Amino acid sequence: MPNPAITSIFFDMDGVIVDSEELHVAAEQQTCFDHGFAIDPKTWGGFKGQTATDIFAHLIDKYGDPKKHDATQLIDYKTDLFLKMAVEIEAIEGAIEFLEWSRRKFQHVVLVTSSNRRIQRFVVKQLGISNLFDHFINGDDVNNGKPHPEPYLKAMELSDAKPEESLVIEDSKSGIQSGKAAGCKVLAVTTSHSPEELKSAKPTFIALDYADARHQLERYLA
């Protein structure tokens, strides 16, 4: 009996399409330094896949002063830093080719990122990939960021797709959890985490690279 058809594919952006995770960390840490947050860079982590609103709400609560620091201002400051750092940003190896294959293979292709709208639009323009997507969902479009299912529920709504027809491409635990909570199949690529780290989130597939991802999907869809 053939596997259920996949009509819609939803891509995370940072760490999945574009090599930007280290730039986000650098911009977040510099924002904290410039605003007097006593952070320890050695213990930095756990924010991949989360929205800037969630990240800075946590940082203000842990290191800052809610009476002094405004999350919106900090996000704007961090975004400005990121955009200056990301002038020569590059795609993950094989990501564009996999996107082009997905555009030919599936009815709907949607970008679902936790980055805010300014960063999402900048990255899409820099890489020249706007024509590969039907819709764009960013952190400014949702009330609840990953690992909440809202981002991928919204992607399915825009695509008029059922969960069993939908596939999510992710690289982080929070992204995997978001896709699974929405009822989608999830393919995890090991672009920013090891296979062992990703296994704990129990994605449907784990791919070592995009050649492996395409091979697994073609075999699944055969």
Secondary structure, 3 states (H helix, E strand, C coil): CCCCCCCEEEECCECCCECCHHHHHHHHHHHHHHCCCCCCHHHCCCCCCCCHHHHHHHHHHHHCCCCCCCHHHHHHHHHHHHHHHCCCCCECCCHHHHHHHHHHHCCEEEEECCCCHHHHHHHHHHHCCHHHCCEEECHHHCCCCCCCCHHHHHHHHHHCCCHHHEEEEECCHHHHHHHHHCCCEEEEECCCCCHHHHHCCCCCEEECCHHHHHHHHHHHHC
